[in-house]
């Protein structure tokens, strides 16, 4: 019986860690989306040269590379 209790506590701790990591990942994805929205909605339309447009698209690609 003691082994079952220990296994349950380990499982609960493991599930807690997974939940924390999942929340962190979701927050990171939300930040990434906000950053790419800024690039798409403001920086690319206001770019005046092809070089700056490419720079902003490269920046957007770097967000997804992480």
PQR file with spaces between the fields and no chain letter, atoms N, CA, C, O and H, PARSE charges and radii, in Angstrom:
ATOM       1  N    UNK     1       0.810   -1.200    0.000 -0.4000 1.5000
ATOM       2  CA   UNK     1       0.000    0.000    0.000 -0.0000 2.0000
ATOM       3  C    UNK     1       0.851    1.260    0.000  0.5500 1.7000
ATOM       4  O    UNK     1       0.482    2.252   -0.630 -0.5500 1.4000
ATOM       5  N    UNK     2       1.973    1.241    0.688 -0.4000 1.5000
ATOM       6  CA   UNK     2       2.806    2.429    0.734 -0.0000 2.0000
ATOM       7  C    UNK     2       3.369    2.752   -0.644  0.5500 1.7000
ATOM       8  O    UNK     2       3.522    3.923   -0.991 -0.5500 1.4000
ATOM       9  H    UNK     2       2.272    0.435    1.200  0.4000 1.0000
ATOM      10  N    UNK     3       3.677    1.729   -1.429 -0.4000 1.5000
ATOM      11  CA   UNK     3       4.212    1.953   -2.772 -0.0000 2.0000
ATOM      12  C    UNK     3       3.171    2.647   -3.648  0.5500 1.7000
ATOM      13  O    UNK     3       3.512    3.514   -4.453 -0.5500 1.4000
ATOM      14  H    UNK     3       3.552    0.778   -1.147  0.4000 1.0000
ATOM      15  N    UNK     4       1.907    2.268   -3.492 -0.4000 1.5000
ATOM      16  CA   UNK     4       0.851    2.916   -4.266 -0.0000 2.0000
ATOM      17  C    UNK     4       0.759    4.398   -3.924  0.5500 1.7000
ATOM      18  O    UNK     4       0.603    5.232   -4.815 -0.5500 1.4000
ATOM      19  H    UNK     4       1.630    1.564   -2.838  0.4000 1.0000
ATOM      20  N    UNK     5       0.853    4.729   -2.648 -0.4000 1.5000
ATOM      21  CA   UNK     5       0.776    6.114   -2.209 -0.0000 2.0000
ATOM      22  C    UNK     5       1.960    6.910   -2.758  0.5500 1.7000
ATOM      23  O    UNK     5       1.796    8.049   -3.194 -0.5500 1.4000
ATOM      24  H    UNK     5       0.980    4.052   -1.923  0.4000 1.0000
ATOM      25  N    UNK     6       3.135    6.320   -2.738 -0.4000 1.5000
ATOM      26  CA   UNK     6       4.325    6.975   -3.261 -0.0000 2.0000
ATOM      27  C    UNK     6       4.186    7.194   -4.759  0.5500 1.7000
ATOM      28  O    UNK     6       4.523    8.264   -5.268 -0.5500 1.4000
ATOM      29  H    UNK     6       3.268    5.394   -2.384  0.4000 1.0000
ATOM      30  N    UNK     7       3.698    6.201   -5.454 -0.4000 1.5000
ATOM      31  CA   UNK     7       3.502    6.331   -6.902 -0.0000 2.0000
ATOM      32  C    UNK     7       2.469    7.404   -7.222  0.5500 1.7000
ATOM      33  O    UNK     7       2.626    8.158   -8.182 -0.5500 1.4000
ATOM      34  H    UNK     7       3.425    5.333   -5.041  0.4000 1.0000
ATOM      35  N    UNK     8       1.416    7.468   -6.417 -0.4000 1.5000
ATOM      36  CA   UNK     8       0.405    8.502   -6.640 -0.0000 2.0000
ATOM      37  C    UNK     8       0.991    9.893   -6.458  0.5500 1.7000
ATOM      38  O    UNK     8       0.707   10.792   -7.249 -0.5500 1.4000
ATOM      39  H    UNK     8       1.289    6.855   -5.637  0.4000 1.0000
ATOM      40  N    UNK     9       1.809   10.080   -5.421 -0.4000 1.5000
ATOM      41  CA   UNK     9       2.430   11.385   -5.184 -0.0000 2.0000
ATOM      42  C    UNK     9       3.388   11.739   -6.319  0.5500 1.7000
ATOM      43  O    UNK     9       3.447   12.889   -6.755 -0.5500 1.4000
ATOM      44  H    UNK     9       2.040    9.349   -4.779  0.4000 1.0000
ATOM      45  N    UNK    10       4.131   10.752   -6.790 -0.4000 1.5000
ATOM      46  CA   UNK    10       5.039   10.999   -7.914 -0.0000 2.0000
ATOM      47  C    UNK    10       4.258   11.388   -9.161  0.5500 1.7000
ATOM      48  O    UNK    10       4.639   12.308   -9.884 -0.5500 1.4000
ATOM      49  H    UNK    10       4.083    9.818   -6.436  0.4000 1.0000
ATOM      50  N    UNK    11       3.162   10.678   -9.405 -0.4000 1.5000
ATOM      51  CA   UNK    11       2.333   10.978  -10.564 -0.0000 2.0000
ATOM      52  C    UNK    11       1.745   12.380  -10.456  0.5500 1.7000
ATOM      53  O    UNK    11       1.740   13.128  -11.433 -0.5500 1.4000
ATOM      54  H    UNK    11       2.852    9.930   -8.817  0.4000 1.0000
ATOM      55  N    UNK    12       1.253   12.734   -9.283 -0.4000 1.5000
ATOM      56  CA   UNK    12       0.700   14.076   -9.083 -0.0000 2.0000
ATOM      57  C    UNK    12       1.766   15.150   -9.304  0.5500 1.7000
ATOM      58  O    UNK    12       1.494   16.179   -9.923 -0.5500 1.4000
ATOM      59  H    UNK    12       1.257   12.126   -8.490  0.4000 1.0000
ATOM      60  N    UNK    13       2.968   14.913   -8.803 -0.4000 1.5000
ATOM      61  CA   UNK    13       4.060   15.873   -8.990 -0.0000 2.0000
ATOM      62  C    UNK    13       4.420   15.983  -10.469  0.5500 1.7000
ATOM      63  O    UNK    13       4.645   17.081  -10.979 -0.5500 1.4000
ATOM      64  H    UNK    13       3.188   14.077   -8.300  0.4000 1.0000
ATOM      65  N    UNK    14       4.474   14.858  -11.146 -0.4000 1.5000
ATOM      66  CA   UNK    14       4.782   14.841  -12.569 -0.0000 2.0000
ATOM      67  C    UNK    14       3.720   15.590  -13.364  0.5500 1.7000
ATOM      68  O    UNK    14       4.054   16.377  -14.250 -0.5500 1.4000
ATOM      69  H    UNK    14       4.291   13.966  -10.732  0.4000 1.0000
ATOM      70  N    UNK    15       2.460   15.359  -13.064 -0.4000 1.5000
ATOM      71  CA   UNK    15       1.366   16.041  -13.761 -0.0000 2.0000
ATOM      72  C    UNK    15       1.380   17.537  -13.472  0.5500 1.7000
ATOM      73  O    UNK    15       1.066   18.341  -14.350 -0.5500 1.4000
ATOM      74  H    UNK    15       2.188   14.720  -12.345  0.4000 1.0000
ATOM      75  N    UNK    16       1.738   17.912  -12.258 -0.4000 1.5000
ATOM      76  CA   UNK    16       1.844   19.327  -11.914 -0.0000 2.0000
ATOM      77  C    UNK    16       2.921   19.991  -12.758  0.5500 1.7000
ATOM      78  O    UNK    16       2.702   21.072  -13.305 -0.5500 1.4000
ATOM      79  H    UNK    16       1.992   17.259  -11.545  0.4000 1.0000
ATOM      80  N    UNK    17       4.073   19.357  -12.867 -0.4000 1.5000
ATOM      81  CA   UNK    17       5.170   19.907  -13.665 -0.0000 2.0000
ATOM      82  C    UNK    17       4.762   20.032  -15.126  0.5500 1.7000
ATOM      83  O    UNK    17       5.052   21.040  -15.770 -0.5500 1.4000
ATOM      84  H    UNK    17       4.250   18.479  -12.423  0.4000 1.0000
ATOM      85  N    UNK    18       4.094   19.019  -15.647 -0.4000 1.5000
ATOM      86  CA   UNK    18       3.625   19.073  -17.036 -0.0000 2.0000
ATOM      87  C    UNK    18       2.665   20.246  -17.223  0.5500 1.7000
ATOM      88  O    UNK    18       2.749   20.968  -18.217 -0.5500 1.4000
ATOM      89  H    UNK    18       3.858   18.200  -15.123  0.4000 1.0000
ATOM      90  N    UNK    19       1.767   20.433  -16.282 -0.4000 1.5000
ATOM      91  CA   UNK    19       0.801   21.526  -16.375 -0.0000 2.0000
ATOM      92  C    UNK    19       1.505   22.881  -16.359  0.5500 1.7000
ATOM      93  O    UNK    19       1.160   23.769  -17.139 -0.5500 1.4000
ATOM      94  H    UNK    19       1.698   19.847  -15.475  0.4000 1.0000
ATOM      95  N    UNK    20       2.490   23.043  -15.475 -0.4000 1.5000
ATOM      96  CA   UNK    20       3.234   24.301  -15.403 -0.0000 2.0000
ATOM      97  C    UNK    20       3.948   24.564  -16.720  0.5500 1.7000
ATOM      98  O    UNK    20       3.906   25.680  -17.237 -0.5500 1.4000
ATOM      99  H    UNK    20       2.770   22.322  -14.841  0.4000 1.0000
ATOM     100  N    UNK    21       4.600   23.551  -17.261 -0.4000 1.5000
ATOM     101  CA   UNK    21       5.328   23.706  -18.527 -0.0000 2.0000
ATOM     102  C    UNK    21       4.374   24.017  -19.675  0.5500 1.7000
ATOM     103  O    UNK    21       4.711   24.794  -20.569 -0.5500 1.4000
ATOM     104  H    UNK    21       4.634   22.644  -16.840  0.4000 1.0000
ATOM     105  N    UNK    22       3.198   23.420  -19.656 -0.4000 1.5000
ATOM     106  CA   UNK    22       2.218   23.674  -20.711 -0.0000 2.0000
ATOM     107  C    UNK    22       1.744   25.131  -20.660  0.5500 1.7000
ATOM     108  O    UNK    22       1.603   25.778  -21.698 -0.5500 1.4000
ATOM     109  H    UNK    22       2.925   22.789  -18.931  0.4000 1.0000
ATOM     110  N    UNK    23       1.502   25.635  -19.463 -0.4000 1.5000
ATOM     111  CA   UNK    23       1.087   27.035  -19.308 -0.0000 2.0000
ATOM     112  C    UNK    23       2.198   27.964  -19.787  0.5500 1.7000
ATOM     113  O    UNK    23       1.923   28.953  -20.467 -0.5500 1.4000
ATOM     114  H    UNK    23       1.616   25.110  -18.620  0.4000 1.0000
ATOM     115  N    UNK    24       3.450   27.660  -19.441 -0.4000 1.5000
ATOM     116  CA   UNK    24       4.580   28.471  -19.902 -0.0000 2.0000
ATOM     117  C    UNK    24       4.663   28.475  -21.424  0.5500 1.7000
ATOM     118  O    UNK    24       4.903   29.516  -22.035 -0.5500 1.4000
ATOM     119  H    UNK    24       3.673   26.857  -18.889  0.4000 1.0000
ATOM     120  N    UNK    25       4.465   27.320  -22.028 -0.4000 1.5000
ATOM     121  CA   UNK    25       4.525   27.222  -23.491 -0.0000 2.0000
ATOM     122  C    UNK    25       3.400   28.026  -24.130  0.5500 1.7000
ATOM     123  O    UNK    25       3.613   28.693  -25.143 -0.5500 1.4000
ATOM     124  H    UNK    25       4.270   26.474  -21.531  0.4000 1.0000
ATOM     125  N    UNK    26       2.216   27.970  -23.551 -0.4000 1.5000
ATOM     126  CA   UNK    26       1.084   28.715  -24.098 -0.0000 2.0000
ATOM     127  C    UNK    26       1.325   30.221  -23.994  0.5500 1.7000
ATOM     128  O    UNK    26       0.959   30.969  -24.901 -0.5500 1.4000
ATOM     129  H    UNK    26       2.043   27.429  -22.729  0.4000 1.0000
ATOM     130  N    UNK    27       1.933   30.669  -22.904 -0.4000 1.5000
ATOM     131  CA   UNK    27       2.249   32.087  -22.754 -0.0000 2.0000
ATOM     132  C    UNK    27       3.296   32.510  -23.781  0.5500 1.7000
ATOM     133  O    UNK    27       3.203   33.595  -24.355 -0.5500 1.4000
ATOM     134  H    UNK    27       2.231   30.061  -22.167  0.4000 1.0000
ATOM     135  N    UNK    28       4.282   31.663  -24.011 -0.4000 1.5000
ATOM     136  CA   UNK    28       5.319   31.976  -24.995 -0.0000 2.0000
ATOM     137  C    UNK    28       4.733   32.072  -26.398  0.5500 1.7000
ATOM     138  O    UNK    28       5.119   32.942  -27.178 -0.5500 1.4000
ATOM     139  H    UNK    28       4.357   30.782  -23.545  0.4000 1.0000
ATOM     140  N    UNK    29       3.802   31.178  -26.718 -0.4000 1.5000
ATOM     141  CA   UNK    29       3.153   31.204  -28.030 -0.0000 2.0000
ATOM     142  C    UNK    29       2.321   32.480  -28.177  0.5500 1.7000
ATOM     143  O    UNK    29       2.311   33.096  -29.243 -0.5500 1.4000
ATOM     144  H    UNK    29       3.488   30.471  -26.084  0.4000 1.0000
ATOM     145  N    UNK    30       1.627   32.874  -27.113 -0.4000 1.5000
ATOM     146  CA   UNK    30       0.829   34.102  -27.165 -0.0000 2.0000
ATOM     147  C    UNK    30       1.720   35.317  -27.384  0.5500 1.7000
ATOM     148  O    UNK    30       1.364   36.216  -28.146 -0.5500 1.4000
ATOM     149  H    UNK    30       1.636   32.373  -26.247  0.4000 1.0000
ATOM     150  N    UNK    31       2.882   35.354  -26.720 -0.4000 1.5000
ATOM     151  CA   UNK    31       3.817   36.462  -26.927 -0.0000 2.0000
ATOM     152  C    UNK    31       4.335   36.466  -28.356  0.5500 1.7000
ATOM     153  O    UNK    31       4.472   37.522  -28.974 -0.5500 1.4000
ATOM     154  H    UNK    31       3.171   34.624  -26.101  0.4000 1.0000
ATOM     155  N    UNK    32       4.621   35.281  -28.875 -0.4000 1.5000
ATOM     156  CA   UNK    32       5.130   35.168  -30.234 -0.0000 2.0000
ATOM     157  C    UNK    32       4.086   35.675  -31.224  0.5500 1.7000
ATOM     158  O    UNK    32       4.416   36.397  -32.166 -0.5500 1.4000
ATOM     159  H    UNK    32       4.510   34.424  -28.373  0.4000 1.0000
ATOM     160  N    UNK    33       2.834   35.299  -31.012 -0.4000 1.5000
ATOM     161  CA   UNK    33       1.766   35.770  -31.897 -0.0000 2.0000
ATOM     162  C    UNK    33       1.625   37.283  -31.834  0.5500 1.7000
ATOM     163  O    UNK    33       1.388   37.928  -32.856 -0.5500 1.4000
ATOM     164  H    UNK    33       2.567   34.713  -30.247  0.4000 1.0000
ATOM     165  N    UNK    34       1.767   37.852  -30.646 -0.4000 1.5000
ATOM     166  CA   UNK    34       1.672   39.305  -30.510 -0.0000 2.0000
ATOM     167  C    UNK    34       2.814   39.981  -31.263  0.5500 1.7000
ATOM     168  O    UNK    34       2.622   41.019  -31.896 -0.5500 1.4000
ATOM     169  H    UNK    34       1.959   37.327  -29.817  0.4000 1.0000
ATOM     170  N    UNK    35       3.989   39.390  -31.190 -0.4000 1.5000
ATOM     171  CA   UNK    35       5.140   39.954  -31.902 -0.0000 2.0000
ATOM     172  C    UNK    35       4.977   39.876  -33.399  0.5500 1.7000
ATOM     173  O    UNK    35       5.297   40.828  -34.111 -0.5500 1.4000
ATOM     174  H    UNK    35       4.144   38.546  -30.676  0.4000 1.0000
ATOM     175  N    UNK    36       4.484   38.754  -33.888 -0.4000 1.5000
ATOM     176  CA   UNK    36       4.311   38.619  -35.335 -0.0000 2.0000
ATOM     177  C    UNK    36       3.160   39.491  -35.827  0.5500 1.7000
ATOM     178  O    UNK    36       3.199   39.987  -36.953 -0.5500 1.4000
ATOM     179  H    UNK    36       4.224   37.981  -33.310  0.4000 1.0000
ATOM     180  N    UNK    37       2.143   39.682  -35.000 -0.4000 1.5000
ATOM     181  CA   UNK    37       1.060   40.596  -35.375 -0.0000 2.0000
ATOM     182  C    UNK    37       1.585   42.018  -35.526  0.5500 1.7000
ATOM     183  O    UNK    37       1.202   42.729  -36.455 -0.5500 1.4000
ATOM     184  H    UNK    37       2.111   39.279  -34.085  0.4000 1.0000
ATOM     185  N    UNK    38       2.453   42.428  -34.623 -0.4000 1.5000
ATOM     186  CA   UNK    38       3.049   43.763  -34.698 -0.0000 2.0000
ATOM     187  C    UNK    38       3.818   43.916  -36.009  0.5500 1.7000
ATOM     188  O    UNK    38       3.717   44.941  -36.683 -0.5500 1.4000
ATOM     189  H    UNK    38       2.764   41.850  -33.868  0.4000 1.0000
ATOM     190  N    UNK    39       4.580   42.895  -36.357 -0.4000 1.5000
ATOM     191  CA   UNK    39       5.353   42.947  -37.606 -0.0000 2.0000
ATOM     192  C    UNK    39       4.419   43.040  -38.800  0.5500 1.7000
ATOM     193  O    UNK    39       4.605   43.890  -39.671 -0.5500 1.4000
ATOM     194  H    UNK    39       4.662   42.062  -35.810  0.4000 1.0000
ATOM     195  N    UNK    40       3.408   42.164  -38.849 -0.4000 1.5000
ATOM     196  CA   UNK    40       2.490   42.125  -39.990 -0.0000 2.0000
ATOM     197  C    UNK    40       1.639   43.384  -40.120  0.5500 1.7000
ATOM     198  O    UNK    40       1.408   43.872  -41.226 -0.5500 1.4000
ATOM     199  H    UNK    40       3.257   41.473  -38.142  0.4000 1.0000
ATOM     200  N    UNK    41       1.177   43.904  -38.997 -0.4000 1.5000
ATOM     201  CA   UNK    41       0.207   44.999  -39.041 -0.0000 2.0000
ATOM     202  C    UNK    41       0.837   46.390  -39.093  0.5500 1.7000
ATOM     203  O    UNK    41       0.217   47.334  -39.582 -0.5500 1.4000
ATOM     204  H    UNK    41       1.364   43.507  -38.098  0.4000 1.0000
ATOM     205  N    UNK    42       2.073   46.520  -38.588 -0.4000 1.5000
ATOM     206  CA   UNK    42       2.651   47.861  -38.501 -0.0000 2.0000
ATOM     207  C    UNK    42       3.979   48.005  -39.231  0.5500 1.7000
ATOM     208  O    UNK    42       4.163   48.940  -40.010 -0.5500 1.4000
ATOM     209  H    UNK    42       2.577   45.753  -38.191  0.4000 1.0000
ATOM     210  N    UNK    43       4.894   47.093  -38.986 -0.4000 1.5000
ATOM     211  CA   UNK    43       6.244   47.283  -39.514 -0.0000 2.0000
ATOM     212  C    UNK    43       6.330   47.040  -41.019  0.5500 1.7000
ATOM     213  O    UNK    43       6.903   47.850  -41.747 -0.5500 1.4000
ATOM     214  H    UNK    43       4.744   46.333  -38.353  0.4000 1.0000
ATOM     215  N    UNK    44       5.763   45.929  -41.488 -0.4000 1.5000
ATOM     216  CA   UNK    44       5.840   45.635  -42.929 -0.0000 2.0000
ATOM     217  C    UNK    44       5.096   46.687  -43.748  0.5500 1.7000
ATOM     218  O    UNK    44       5.647   47.178  -44.733 -0.5500 1.4000
ATOM     219  H    UNK    44       5.297   45.270  -40.897  0.4000 1.0000
ATOM     220  N    UNK    45       3.865   47.052  -43.380 -0.4000 1.5000
ATOM     221  CA   UNK    45       3.178   48.074  -44.187 -0.0000 2.0000
ATOM     222  C    UNK    45       3.881   49.429  -44.196  0.5500 1.7000
ATOM     223  O    UNK    45       3.761   50.183  -45.162 -0.5500 1.4000
ATOM     224  H    UNK    45       3.417   46.653  -42.580  0.4000 1.0000
ATOM     225  N    UNK    46       4.611   49.742  -43.131 -0.4000 1.5000
ATOM     226  CA   UNK    46       5.268   51.050  -43.082 -0.0000 2.0000
ATOM     227  C    UNK    46       6.691   51.018  -43.643  0.5500 1.7000
ATOM     228  O    UNK    46       7.350   52.055  -43.710 -0.5500 1.4000
ATOM     229  H    UNK    46       4.709   49.130  -42.346  0.4000 1.0000
ATOM     230  N    UNK    47       7.164   49.849  -44.043 -0.4000 1.5000
ATOM     231  CA   UNK    47       8.523   49.783  -44.593 -0.0000 2.0000
ATOM     232  C    UNK    47       8.548   50.473  -45.954  0.5500 1.7000
ATOM     233  O    UNK    47       7.611   50.369  -46.745 -0.5500 1.4000
ATOM     234  H    UNK    47       6.628   49.007  -43.989  0.4000 1.0000
ATOM     235  N    UNK    48       9.642   51.176  -46.199 -0.4000 1.5000
ATOM     236  CA   UNK    48       9.728   51.987  -47.411 -0.0000 2.0000
ATOM     237  C    UNK    48      10.668   51.405  -48.460  0.5500 1.7000
ATOM     238  O    UNK    48      10.659   51.838  -49.612 -0.5500 1.4000
ATOM     239  H    UNK    48      10.404   51.260  -45.556  0.4000 1.0000
ATOM     240  N    UNK    49      11.469   50.437  -48.070 -0.4000 1.5000
ATOM     241  CA   UNK    49      12.392   49.832  -49.034 -0.0000 2.0000
ATOM     242  C    UNK    49      12.231   48.317  -49.000  0.5500 1.7000
ATOM     243  O    UNK    49      11.724   47.745  -48.034 -0.5500 1.4000
ATOM     244  H    UNK    49      11.476   50.085  -47.134  0.4000 1.0000
ATOM     245  N    UNK    50      12.672   47.693  -50.067 -0.4000 1.5000
ATOM     246  CA   UNK    50      12.640   46.237  -50.110 -0.0000 2.0000
ATOM     247  C    UNK    50      13.518   45.635  -49.035  0.5500 1.7000
ATOM     248  O    UNK    50      13.205   44.584  -48.475 -0.5500 1.4000
ATOM     249  H    UNK    50      13.084   48.157  -50.852  0.4000 1.0000
ATOM     250  N    UNK    51      14.623   46.312  -48.749 -0.4000 1.5000
ATOM     251  CA   UNK    51      15.547   45.811  -47.722 -0.0000 2.0000
ATOM     252  C    UNK    51      14.889   45.782  -46.348  0.5500 1.7000
ATOM     253  O    UNK    51      15.059   44.821  -45.596 -0.5500 1.4000
ATOM     254  H    UNK    51      14.877   47.165  -49.204  0.4000 1.0000
ATOM     255  N    UNK    52      14.142   46.826  -46.018 -0.4000 1.5000
ATOM     256  CA   UNK    52      13.486   46.847  -44.709 -0.0000 2.0000
ATOM     257  C    UNK    52      12.365   45.816  -44.639  0.5500 1.7000
ATOM     258  O    UNK    52      12.152   45.206  -43.591 -0.5500 1.4000
ATOM     259  H    UNK    52      14.004   47.606  -46.628  0.4000 1.0000
ATOM     260  N    UNK    53      11.652   45.617  -45.736 -0.4000 1.5000
ATOM     261  CA   UNK    53      10.603   44.600  -45.757 -0.0000 2.0000
ATOM     262  C    UNK    53      11.191   43.219  -45.521  0.5500 1.7000
ATOM     263  O    UNK    53      10.661   42.441  -44.728 -0.5500 1.4000
ATOM     264  H    UNK    53      11.825   46.113  -46.587  0.4000 1.0000
ATOM     265  N    UNK    54      12.287   42.914  -46.208 -0.4000 1.5000
ATOM     266  CA   UNK    54      12.955   41.623  -46.014 -0.0000 2.0000
ATOM     267  C    UNK    54      13.426   41.486  -44.576  0.5500 1.7000
ATOM     268  O    UNK    54      13.306   40.413  -43.985 -0.5500 1.4000
ATOM     269  H    UNK    54      12.718   43.547  -46.851  0.4000 1.0000
ATOM     270  N    UNK    55      13.958   42.560  -44.008 -0.4000 1.5000
ATOM     271  CA   UNK    55      14.418   42.539  -42.628 -0.0000 2.0000
ATOM     272  C    UNK    55      13.278   42.171  -41.692  0.5500 1.7000
ATOM     273  O    UNK    55      13.462   41.342  -40.800 -0.5500 1.4000
ATOM     274  H    UNK    55      14.055   43.431  -44.489  0.4000 1.0000
ATOM     275  N    UNK    56      12.104   42.767  -41.872 -0.4000 1.5000
ATOM     276  CA   UNK    56      10.962   42.477  -40.995 -0.0000 2.0000
ATOM     277  C    UNK    56      10.459   41.050  -41.173  0.5500 1.7000
ATOM     278  O    UNK    56      10.084   40.401  -40.196 -0.5500 1.4000
ATOM     279  H    UNK    56      11.954   43.440  -42.596  0.4000 1.0000
ATOM     280  N    UNK    57      10.448   40.556  -42.402 -0.4000 1.5000
ATOM     281  CA   UNK    57      10.042   39.165  -42.611 -0.0000 2.0000
ATOM     282  C    UNK    57      11.055   38.196  -41.997  0.5500 1.7000
ATOM     283  O    UNK    57      10.675   37.142  -41.488 -0.5500 1.4000
ATOM     284  H    UNK    57      10.753   41.083  -43.196  0.4000 1.0000
ATOM     285  N    UNK    58      12.335   38.549  -42.044 -0.4000 1.5000
ATOM     286  CA   UNK    58      13.353   37.714  -41.408 -0.0000 2.0000
ATOM     287  C    UNK    58      13.148   37.728  -39.894  0.5500 1.7000
ATOM     288  O    UNK    58      13.282   36.695  -39.236 -0.5500 1.4000
ATOM     289  H    UNK    58      12.644   39.406  -42.457  0.4000 1.0000
ATOM     290  N    UNK    59      12.826   38.890  -39.348 -0.4000 1.5000
ATOM     291  CA   UNK    59      12.555   38.995  -37.915 -0.0000 2.0000
ATOM     292  C    UNK    59      11.384   38.103  -37.530  0.5500 1.7000
ATOM     293  O    UNK    59      11.421   37.428  -36.501 -0.5500 1.4000
ATOM     294  H    UNK    59      12.718   39.729  -39.882  0.4000 1.0000
ATOM     295  N    UNK    60      10.341   38.101  -38.364 -0.4000 1.5000
ATOM     296  CA   UNK    60       9.187   37.258  -38.105 -0.0000 2.0000
ATOM     297  C    UNK    60       9.577   35.783  -38.142  0.5500 1.7000
ATOM     298  O    UNK    60       9.127   35.001  -37.305 -0.5500 1.4000
ATOM     299  H    UNK    60      10.312   38.649  -39.200  0.4000 1.0000
ATOM     300  N    UNK    61      10.406   35.403  -39.100 -0.4000 1.5000
ATOM     301  CA   UNK    61      10.890   34.028  -39.166 -0.0000 2.0000
ATOM     302  C    UNK    61      11.697   33.646  -37.947  0.5500 1.7000
ATOM     303  O    UNK    61      11.635   32.503  -37.493 -0.5500 1.4000
ATOM     304  H    UNK    61      10.772   36.039  -39.780  0.4000 1.0000
ATOM     305  N    UNK    62      12.457   34.591  -37.408 -0.4000 1.5000
ATOM     306  CA   UNK    62      13.247   34.317  -36.213 -0.0000 2.0000
ATOM     307  C    UNK    62      12.356   34.039  -34.995  0.5500 1.7000
ATOM     308  O    UNK    62      12.728   33.251  -34.124 -0.5500 1.4000
ATOM     309  H    UNK    62      12.508   35.519  -37.777  0.4000 1.0000
ATOM     310  N    UNK    63      11.197   34.673  -34.932 -0.4000 1.5000
ATOM     311  CA   UNK    63      10.259   34.383  -33.843 -0.0000 2.0000
ATOM     312  C    UNK    63       9.846   32.907  -33.878  0.5500 1.7000
ATOM     313  O    UNK    63       9.766   32.258  -32.835 -0.5500 1.4000
ATOM     314  H    UNK    63      10.895   35.313  -35.639  0.4000 1.0000
ATOM     315  N    UNK    64       9.584   32.381  -35.072 -0.4000 1.5000
ATOM     316  CA   UNK    64       9.134   31.002  -35.195 -0.0000 2.0000
ATOM     317  C    UNK    64      10.270   30.002  -35.061  0.5500 1.7000
ATOM     318  O    UNK    64      10.034   28.817  -34.824 -0.5500 1.4000
ATOM     319  H    UNK    64       9.649   32.907  -35.920  0.4000 1.0000
ATOM     320  N    UNK    65      11.500   30.473  -35.210 -0.4000 1.5000
ATOM     321  CA   UNK    65      12.666   29.590  -35.133 -0.0000 2.0000
ATOM     322  C    UNK    65      12.953   29.152  -33.702  0.5500 1.7000
ATOM     323  O    UNK    65      13.557   28.102  -33.482 -0.5500 1.4000
ATOM     324  H    UNK    65      11.692   31.436  -35.402  0.4000 1.0000
ATOM     325  N    UNK    66      12.527   29.942  -32.740 -0.4000 1.5000
ATOM     326  CA   UNK    66      12.791   29.655  -31.332 -0.0000 2.0000
ATOM     327  C    UNK    66      12.123   28.403  -30.975  0.5500 1.7000
ATOM     328  O    UNK    66      12.208   27.962  -29.829 -0.5500 1.4000
ATOM     329  H    UNK    66      12.036   30.794  -32.919  0.4000 1.0000
